[in-house]
Amino acid sequence: MTVPPPSSRDGLRLALLYAAVFAGIGVAMPFLPLWLAGLGLGPELIGALVALPILVRIVATAPLVGLIDRGVAPRTLMVAGSLGLAATWALMPPAASLSWPLLAGVIVVNAVAGASLVPCLDYQSLAAVRRRPDLDYARIRLGGSLGFLAATLLGGWLLGVVGTGGIPNFLAGLELASACGAALLLRRESATAPARRASGRVRLPAALWLAIAAGAAIQASHAAVYAFGSIHWVGLGLSPAETGIAWGVGVVAEVGFFAVAGRIPFLRDAPFRLLGLGAVAALLRWGGLLAAAGLPTLVLPLQALHALTFGATQLGVMAALSRLAPEGGRGAAQGTYAACAALASASATLASGAAYRAGGGSLAFGLMLPVAGLGLAFTLAAARAARSARQ
């Protein structure tokens, strides 16, 4: 039996942990609103409860992840966060049976518990890649996409078997598994983590701030398709099955890109090329969806651009954080990006909602074009700032 080299085992451990973390997201994102609707809550209240975690992440993520720079191990934050998620998911049904304000309070605590999970895991993965350059962040991150997809399919099956009432308990079980995974799979990472602590506030370079803004803007330009894509496409004449296939095309394209991106020399450790590729693809994608109003068959091939609009952007931001974040401030940088992305996405979602009510999908997707364009402008500015800093 051939034993994989240590670096391969380290990459596999991190990929498995991504799968565990994103499994919870893959169930909560599509199915929590259905559970809330099953409680008999109105659409306005459901919208407010779904928006609460986004608002909490804007405020809570950066301070929590910044604790890494003060000596708190990412493993500790992840185990505590997963246990907090498990407890709050389990508490939601009894809280909902008492009153919706109590349910809202549990949702807030749930959001605080989960705010640091993905940024902490990204922090650990980037640290591992810096220590062992033969590791490939894109292939590690692939575990998250596969975990999300598998959990979404499993959640859909569970919904058909036990109904919406079983979703919180299912999520609690997933988060307990995630906590065990963090405790077991990150033992080596925590043991080899640098011991340096920040003695004061570390300033992030201008190029990194611009790269963070670029990534947040490009990712935020997905707001219209995330919120109204399915509704718009069915209105164009696509069947529900074809709409599901359209989403599947995006996920498969994302998985494929993560699998091969690290093997393309032009893109490996090239943050501004990746961000630029994501921004240009976003301009093509949202412009194409405008054209799809008269040609619905364009929807499926345009969904394949998700590989670049999401995948290349994610890899570009992570490469920028790895290359530009100063020692002693990497945790703060990771948390800052997560908070900025949440703020930008929340703002874009609200704006796309107003645009959709005023002018339908065409206006909503059209509004995403300048958002993506802003991401491209920030990318070009970040590249210039990085070149100036090296001179």
N, C-alpha and C positions, 0 to 999 in steps of 0.2 A: 504493500500500500504506500503510495507516494504522499508524504506529508507536505502540505503547502508551506512556503516560506513564511517567516513571521510577519512580514509586511502584508502578505495576502490575508493572513488570519486577522490582522488588525483592521484591514479594510472590510472584511466580511463582518466582523463584530459591529462596526459602525453602521454598515448597510442594514444589518438586522435590526439595529436600534432605530434607524430611520423608519423601517417598515413598521415597527411597533408603535412609534409616536404618530406616524401618519395614518395608521389604521383607525385610531380614535377620531382623527379629523375627517377621515373618509366616511365615517358613520354619522358624526355630529352635523357636518355641513349640510348634507342633503336631507337628513331624516329628523333632526331636532324640530324644525318647523312643523313637520307632520305630527309629532308628539304633542306640541303645543296646540295645534288645531284640534287634536283629539280630546283635549281638555275642555273644549268649548269656548276658547278665548276668541275674541274678535280679531280681524286682520290688523287693525291699528295697534292693538296691544301685542300681537305676535311680532309685528315689525319692530316695535320698541324693544321687546325682549331679545330679539335676534341682534339688534344694533348694540345692545349693552356691552357684549364682549369686545366689540371693536373699539368702543370708547375707552374701556378699561385698559386695553392693550396699549393705546396711545399714551396713557399716563404711566402705566406700571412697568412696561417692558424694559425701558432703558435703566431705571434705578435697580431693578432686580438683576439684570444681566451685568450691570456695572459692579455688582458685589464680587464678581470673579476677580476684578482688579484689586480688590481689597483682601484677597486671600481665600474667599469661599470657593470650594471646589465645584466645578460644573456638575460633577456626579451628584454632589449633595443637593444642588438646586433641582436637578432633574428628578431624583428620587422623591424629594419633598413635594415637588410640583405634581408628579404623577399620583402620589398618594392623596394629595389634596383634590385632584380631579376625581379620583375614584370615590372619595368620601362625598363630594358634592353631587356627583351624578346619582349616587345612592340616596341622597337626601332630597333630591328634587321631587319625586312623587309624593312623599309625605308633606313637603312644603307646599306643593301645589294644591293638596287637599285642604289646606288651612286657609291660604289666601294668596292672591297673586303678588302682593308686595313682598311677602316672605319668599316666594319663588324668585322674585327679582333679586333679592338680597343674596340668595344661594347662587344665582347665576353670576353675580358680581364676584363672589368669592371664587367660583369656578374659573372665571376668566383670569383672575389674579394668579391662581395656581398654575394655569396653563401658559401664562404669558412668556415665561422664560424657556420653555421646553425646546422649541425649534432653534432659537438663537444660541442656546447653550450647546445643542448638538452640532450646529454649524461651527461654533467656536472650537469644539473638540476636534471636529473633522479637519478644519483648516490647520489647527496646530499639528495634527498627525501628518498632514501632507507636507507641512514645512519641515518636520523632523525627518520624514521619509519621502523624498521626492518621487520615488517609484510608485507611490500611491496616486490614485486618480480621484479627485473630489467628485467629478461628474458620475463616475461609476458607483461611488459610495452613495451619492444622493439618489441614484436610480432606485435604491431600496425604498425610499420614501414614496416614489411614484407607484411602484408595484404594490406596496402595502396599502396605499390609498385606494387603488383600483380593486384589490382583493377584498378589502373591508367594505367598500361600497356594494360590491356584488353580494357579499355575505349578508350585509345589512338589508339589502332588498329581499333576499330570500327569507331572512328572519321576520321581516315585516309581513310577508305573506303567511308565515306559519303562526306567529303569536300575536300579530297586530302591533300597533304603535306603542302599546303600554309597556312592552318589554325593552324598548330602546334604552332608557336610562340605566337599567341594570346591566344590559349588554355593554354599554360604554364603561360602566364601573369595572366590569371584568377585564376589558381591554386595557384600562389604565393601571390596574393591578399588575397585569402582565408587563406593561411598559415600565413600571417601577422596578419589578424584578429584573427586567432586562438592563436597565440603567445600573442597578446595583452590581450585577454580575459582569456585564459586557464592558463597563468602563473602569474596571479595577486597574487594568494595566495603564490606561490613559491617565488616570488620576495619579498613579504612582510615578509616572514619568513627566508629569506636568511641571513647568517651571515654577519655582517657589517665589519669584520676584513679586513684590506687592507695590502698588502705586502709593507714593508718599503724599501725593496731592492730585489735583485735577490735571489730567493730561490733555493737551490741546490736539485736536485732529487737524491734519494738514488740509489746506484749501482744496487740493485735488481730490481728497477723499470725500469731503463734504459735497463737492460737485458730483462725484460718482454716486454717492448715496442719493442725491436729489434725482439724478438720471434714472437710477434703478427704480426709485419710488414712483416717478412719473410714468415710466413705461409700464410697470406692473399695474398702476392705477388705471391706465387706459383700457384694461380688461373689464372695467366696471360694468359697462353697458351690456357686454356679451354675457357676463356672469349673472347679471340681474334679469335681463330681458331677452337673452338670445333665444331660449326655447320658445317663449311666447311669440316673438317676432317671426321665427322660422315656421311655426305652425300656421301663423297668419299668412305667410307667403305661399302656403300650400303643401309644405312638407308634412308627412304623417308623423305621429308620435314615434313610430319605429325609426323612421329616417332621422328624426331629431336626435334620438338616442345614438344612432350610428354616428352622427356628426360629432357628438361629444366624445364618442369612443375613438374617432379618428384623431382628435386632439391629444387624448391621453397616450395613444399608441405612438404618435409622432414625438411626443415629449420623451417617452421611454426610449425610443430609438435614438434620439439626439443625445441623451445622457449616456447611452451605451457607447457611442462612437466619438463624441466630442473630444475626449482626452487623447485620441489617437490622431487628431488632425493638428499637425505642427503649427499651422497658421493661427489656430485658436487656443492652443494650450498656453496657459498663463498669459493671456492677452486680454486684459479686462476691458480696454476701450474698444477693441475690435468686436468683442462679444456684445458689449452694450450697444455699439453702433448697429450691429447686425440685428439685435432685438428691436431697436427703434425703427429702423427702416422696414423691417418685416411688419411691425405694428401699423405703420402708415399704409403699407400695401393691404394688410388684412382689413383694417377698418374702412379704407377706401373701397376695397372690393365688396365688403358687406353692404355698402351704399348701393353699389351697382347690382348686387344680388336682389334688390327689390324688384327688378324686372327679369331676373334670371336666377331663380332659386337653386338651380343645379350648381351654381358657384359656391354654395355654402360648404359642401363637403371638402373640395380641394383647399378652400381658404382656411378651414379648420386645421389642416396640416401645418399651417404657419405657426400654430401654437408651440411647435418645437422650438421656434426662434423667439417669438414674442415673450413667452414665459421662460423656456429653457435657456436660451442664450443670455437673456437678461439676468436670470438667477446666477448662472455661472460667472457672468461678468462682474456682478456686484461682489460675489464671494472672492473672486480673484483680486478685485480692488481692495477689499478689506484685508486680505492676506498680505498683499504687497505694501499697502500704504499705512495701515493702522500702526501706531507706535507701540512699542513694548510698554506694558503697564497701562495701556488704554485700549487693548483689544476687546475686552468685554464691553466697555462703554461704547465702542464703535459698533459692535454687533447689535447691542440693544438699541442704539440710536437709529440704525437702519431699520430695524423691525418696527420701531415706533413711527418713524417717518413714513414707511410704507403703509402702515395701518391708517395714519392720518390722511395720506393722499388717497388711498382707496376708499375710505369713508366719504371724503369730500366728493370724489368722482362719482360714487354711487348715488349720493344725494342729488348731484347735478344731473346725472343721467336719468334719474327718476323724474325730475322736473321736466327734462327735455322729452322723455317718452310720453308723459301726459300731454305735453303741448304739441308735439309733432310726430309721435310714433317712433318706430325703430330708426328711420332714416335720420331724424334729428339727433337721437341719442348716440348712434354710431358716428355721425358727423362731428359731434362734440368731442369724441375721443381722438379725432385727428390732431387738433392742436395740443392735446395732452401728450400724445406720442411725439409730436414735433418738439415740445418742450424737453422731453427726455433726450432727443437727439441733440438739441442745443446744449444741454447740460453735459452730455457725453463729450462733445467737441471741446467745451470749455475745460472739462476735467483733464482731457488729454493735453491741452496746451499748458495747464497749470502744472501737470506732472513733468512735462518737458522743461518748463522754466525752473522747477525745483531742482532738476538734475544738473542744470548748467551752472 
